[in-house]
């Protein structure tokens, strides 16, 4: 596979409107992983040769390599979008508000394919020239204005101590949450709750929401990403004899 060209944000936007093709980032991911060392999976194996582990970790995270996995995650997004994932979100036929949008790559893809989307972030990490779309500066309190939107959270927490995702949940009064990243038990991290949203957020999410849709995503080394869609339980229709929740999909 020929090396894709992505040194500018204009080039990274290429093909975003093509509704029948995978996003460009997915093509870059395939190209990168096709060149991966055959023993890459052992970069975290405690029984493996220590020097070789350092080499594998360097291949993944080298900040001076413009094509390292870590660099590509910074340039595009932590999770790699696929055609199925984008079409699943489009099929919701919902307006979307993205909290903690980062540089806005997923949001840009959705907007390019006709989804009405609002994105905000603290904007303390990514400079404006890295933004794919307009990213408002704001905090979780903004979500009280968007109860008629689906809430998208893509790797919003940088540590398990972060309160951003659970703060978003407390301010959001809508009925649909889109989660992109890792969840409890579906992770290669020592933290069983994964690397994307905190334990507290996931426990609170389960009190009021149920997962109704899951799409597997490509995974960078050390990641186990999924797209999941959650719908709020309607407390007004619970009955003592009911053992199931009803959702209009």
C-alpha positions in Angstrom: 0.0 0.0 0.0 1.4 3.4 -1.0 2.1 5.9 1.7 -0.9 8.2 2.2 -0.1 12.0 2.3 -1.5 13.8 5.4 1.0 16.5 6.4 -1.6 19.2 6.3 -5.1 19.4 7.7 -6.4 20.1 4.2 -5.0 16.8 3.0 -6.4 15.0 6.1 -9.9 16.3 5.1 -9.7 14.5 1.7 -12.7 12.4 0.8 -14.8 13.3 3.8 -18.0 13.8 1.8 -17.8 10.3 0.1 -20.7 8.4 1.7 -19.6 5.1 0.2 -15.9 5.0 1.4 -14.1 4.6 4.7 -12.8 7.8 6.2 -9.3 8.8 5.2 -8.0 8.1 8.8 -9.1 4.5 8.4 -6.9 4.2 5.2 -4.0 5.7 7.1 -4.6 3.2 9.9 -4.5 0.3 7.5 -1.3 1.5 5.9 0.4 2.0 9.3 -0.6 -1.4 10.7 0.3 -3.2 7.5 3.9 -2.2 8.3 3.7 -3.1 12.0 6.4 -5.4 13.4 5.1 -9.0 13.6 5.7 -9.1 17.4 4.1 -5.8 18.1 1.4 -7.3 20.4 4.2 -8.2 22.8 5.2 -4.6 23.6 3.6 -5.0 27.0 4.5 -8.7 27.6 6.4 -8.8 31.0 8.2 -12.0 29.9 9.5 -10.5 26.6 13.0 -9.2 26.0 13.2 -5.8 27.6 15.2 -4.1 24.8 12.8 -5.4 22.2 9.8 -4.1 24.2 11.5 -0.7 24.2 11.8 -0.8 20.5 8.2 -1.8 20.0 7.0 0.9 22.4 9.1 3.4 20.5 7.4 2.3 17.2 4.0 3.1 18.7 4.8 6.3 20.6 7.8 8.0 19.0 6.9 11.7 19.1 9.5 12.5 16.5 8.0 10.1 14.0 5.2 11.9 12.0 3.6 8.5 11.3 3.8 6.9 14.8 0.5 5.6 16.1 0.6 8.2 18.9 1.2 11.0 16.4 -1.6 9.9 14.2 -4.0 9.8 17.2 -3.1 13.4 17.9 -3.5 14.5 14.3 -6.8 12.7 13.8 -8.5 11.1 16.8 -7.9 8.5 19.5 -10.4 6.1 17.9 -10.4 5.2 14.2 -13.8 5.8 12.5 -15.1 3.3 9.9 -17.8 3.7 7.3 -20.1 1.5 9.4 -19.5 3.6 12.5 -20.3 6.9 10.7 -23.3 5.5 8.9 -24.6 4.1 12.3 -24.5 7.6 13.7 -26.1 9.1 10.6 -28.9 6.6 10.9 -29.9 8.0 14.3 -31.2 11.0 12.4 -30.4 13.1 15.5 -28.7 16.4 16.1 -25.5 15.7 18.0 -23.6 17.7 20.6 -20.0 16.5 21.1 -18.4 17.2 24.5 -14.6 17.1 24.8 -14.3 17.2 21.0 -10.6 17.5 20.8 -9.6 18.5 17.3 -13.1 17.5 16.0 -12.2 14.8 13.4 -15.2 12.5 14.0 -17.4 15.6 14.2 -16.0 16.9 10.9 -16.9 13.6 9.2 -20.4 13.7 10.5 -20.9 17.3 9.5 -19.5 16.6 6.0 -22.2 13.9 5.6 -25.1 15.9 6.6 -25.4 15.6 10.4 -26.1 18.7 12.4 -23.5 18.8 15.0 -22.2 21.2 17.7 -18.8 20.5 19.2 -17.1 22.0 22.3 -14.0 21.5 24.3 -12.0 23.3 27.0 -9.6 23.9 24.0 -6.6 23.7 26.3 -4.7 21.0 24.2 -5.3 21.4 20.5 -4.4 24.7 18.9 -7.1 26.2 16.5 -5.1 25.4 13.4 -5.5 21.7 14.2 -9.3 21.9 14.4 -11.2 20.2 11.6 -14.4 22.2 12.3 -15.3 25.0 14.7 -14.8 23.8 18.3 -16.6 26.1 20.8 -14.8 26.7 24.1 -17.0 25.5 27.0 -17.6 23.1 29.8 -20.2 20.5 30.7 -22.7 23.1 31.9 -23.4 23.9 28.2 -25.2 20.5 27.9 -28.3 21.8 29.7 -29.1 23.7 26.5 -29.1 20.6 24.3 -31.6 18.2 25.7 -33.0 17.5 22.2 -29.5 16.5 21.0 -27.7 13.2 21.2 -24.6 13.5 23.4 -21.3 12.2 21.9 -18.4 11.4 24.2 -15.2 10.3 22.5 -12.4 9.6 25.0 -13.4 12.6 27.2 -11.4 11.6 30.3 -7.6 11.6 30.4 -7.5 9.8 33.7 -9.9 7.8 35.9 -9.8 10.8 38.4 -11.2 13.1 35.7 -14.8 14.3 36.4 -15.6 15.7 32.9 -17.6 12.7 31.6 -19.7 12.4 34.8 -20.2 16.2 34.9 -21.5 15.9 31.3 -23.9 13.2 32.4 -25.2 15.2 35.3 -25.9 18.3 33.0 -27.3 16.3 30.1 -31.1 15.9 30.1 -31.5 14.2 26.8 -32.2 10.5 26.0 -29.3 9.3 23.8 -25.6 9.0 24.5 -22.9 8.0 22.0 -19.8 6.6 23.6 -16.6 6.1 21.7 -13.7 4.3 23.4 -13.3 1.6 26.0 -15.7 0.4 28.6 -15.6 -1.9 31.7 -13.8 -5.2 31.0 -13.2 -4.3 27.4 -9.7 -2.9 27.8 -6.1 -4.0 27.8 -5.4 -1.4 30.6 -4.7 -2.4 34.2 -7.7 -0.2 35.0 -10.7 -2.4 34.3 -12.9 0.6 33.4 -10.7 1.4 30.4 -8.9 4.5 29.3 -11.8 6.6 27.9 -14.3 7.4 30.7 -14.1 7.1 34.4 -15.4 4.4 36.7 -17.8 6.9 38.2 -19.2 7.9 34.8 -19.8 4.3 33.7 -21.6 3.4 37.0 -23.8 6.5 36.7 -24.5 5.7 33.0 -25.8 2.3 33.9 -28.3 3.7 36.4 -30.3 5.5 33.7 -29.2 4.2 30.3 -29.0 1.0 28.4 -26.7 0.1 25.5 -28.8 -0.6 22.4 -26.2 -0.7 19.6 -22.5 -1.6 19.4 -20.0 -1.2 16.5 -16.5 -2.6 16.7 -13.8 -0.2 15.8 -10.2 -0.7 14.5 -7.7 -0.7 17.4 -4.4 0.9 17.8 -1.9 -1.2 19.9 -3.0 -1.4 23.5 -6.6 -0.2 22.7 -10.0 -2.0 22.6 -12.3 0.6 21.1 -16.0 0.4 20.3 -18.8 2.7 19.4 -21.8 2.2 21.6 -25.2 3.9 21.6 -27.1 4.3 24.8 -30.8 5.2 25.4 -32.3 6.6 28.6 -34.7 4.4 30.5 -38.1 6.0 30.7 -38.9 6.1 34.4 -42.5 7.1 33.6 -43.3 3.7 32.2 -41.9 1.4 34.8 -44.3 -1.1 36.5 -43.7 -3.4 39.4 -44.3 -6.5 37.2 -42.1 -5.3 34.3 -38.7 -7.1 33.9 -37.6 -5.4 30.6 -37.1 -1.8 29.3 -38.8 -0.7 26.1 -37.0 1.5 23.6 -38.2 2.8 20.2 -35.1 2.2 18.1 
